[in-house]
């Protein structure tokens, strides 16, 4: 079946962040950027770029720059189409925003190819490598006092999760609170993890995120990260995410050598060119590429292979809406070294209405999607229901740019 591309469109949406009452304490709404590959048939490819969560207004003009490269093409050679678009951005987008937007475009090409061939995208990426994968509830900040943190964790377990992730420092009385000083930071995190392990027992997996790539507090130096890691080693964490900033690959490499906790990171990194800097230095025990941000699904698979060659595991990162979640699920099932998938707990309609019944979750495990392509849809009803609100993208608090929702 020969299907040619006739147009490339971007749709920006804004909707409720989700139905998780604990995440809603700090973030009420979310934006998303969806990309549609229109063809001379009734088939449409759909993809999402995670850039739409942070800087949605920048996505449509960037997509329009790439569009002429795709017009008239088929999906017979997605790799060549990606290379042509990537070369087009050589001066301004070898890393960062350019590849992040290519993630959504390229995912839409794979979705289209899956619909043409009748195959789920993971089959096109090399075939399914897992019967099912552990999914974890991404819990954002640790809500305090500790009785509220216990309620937060219990909520995730009640949804069927057997693994959850909480953040360093805490969210208390409507704002973020970070301990001041090395001793206070170490004591706070150790006390928190001791409490959580006692609360959930030894059969539940606990993950912790320090958010130092997209920091909610003062960025830790290597000595702080090492001291915290040493203090929480007894509590058997599945992984310790982003304890350092991404401007410090040398620190990540050293940290991995000095703790028994698996150090994870990579959500802020884009294509293989950027990942190679970290993989070659053994910066992560568990890499966290994002199929909606790291350059595309093919780039995700190359990153997975780089990690595997170094004996490293993979945990998908995902904080996109429903299309981006499915991109990561397909990549996770296609990569042999995937050990866990990040899942938005109690996700909202901007997930459920785009995924339909393609997301399959039972007894804490995610199962491979069965529909052709990514198994997603973007209807006119969805577009009308979640009209874009300018300024609804997330950003880091700085003078003049204060995150309020």
PyMOL commands that set and color helices and strands:
alter all, ss='L'
color gray80, all
select helices_A, chain A and resi 23-25+51-54+57-70+78-88+97-117+121-124+146-158+182-200+222-235+249-257+272-279+297-309+322-334+349-355+380-385
alter helices_A, ss='H'
color red, helices_A
select strands_A, chain A and resi 5-16+29-39+44-49+132-138+163-167+170-172+175-177+205-209+239-241+263-265+286-287+313-315+338-343+360-362+365-367
alter strands_A, ss='S'
color yellow, strands_A
deselect
rebuild
show_as cartoon
